[in-house]
Structure formats: structure tokens, C-alpha cells
Amino acid sequence: MSTKKENNEKVNFALGAENYKLLAIGFVIIVIGFLLMLGGKSDSPDKFSEKIFSFRRITLAPIVVLAGFIFEIWAIMKKPRDAEKE
């Protein structure tokens, strides 16, 4: 009679290993989007710089961040491959 749990029991996580890899990829996409938003400051605080209104900062970066969040949702909702076989 042993009070310890058997070592043969399988630990069931909410998501599979593939889902966690996809979540990491989505996180990297979001970070890339935020990095694209960086920059555009002026050389002097007394002068306004038009660099902040570049296509990269106003359009591309928010689209990349949004795509990263959509990818994250898909990564969470994706059914693991081993569960599909059952």
C-alpha cells in the first residue's frame, strides 16, 4: 500500500505541446509588431518630426500586431493532432 501516486500516470495539460509552440510563435509576431512601431523621434525636443507618421509605424505595425493576436487565438483553439486521431 503506497500513498504516492503512480509514476505511470500521464499529466494532462489544457493544451498540447504543438499549441505551446504556436503560442510562442504568436508572441514573437506580436513583439515584432511592437518593434516596428519604435523610432520616429526628433533630434531636438523643440522640433516636430514627421517620421512618426511613416507607413511602417501607422499601418504595417498595427496590422502585424493584430495578426499576432489572431494567430494566438488560433493557436489556443487548434485541436492537438493526437486528439484528432481518437
Order of alpha helices (4+ residues) and beta strands (2+ residues): alpha-alpha-alpha
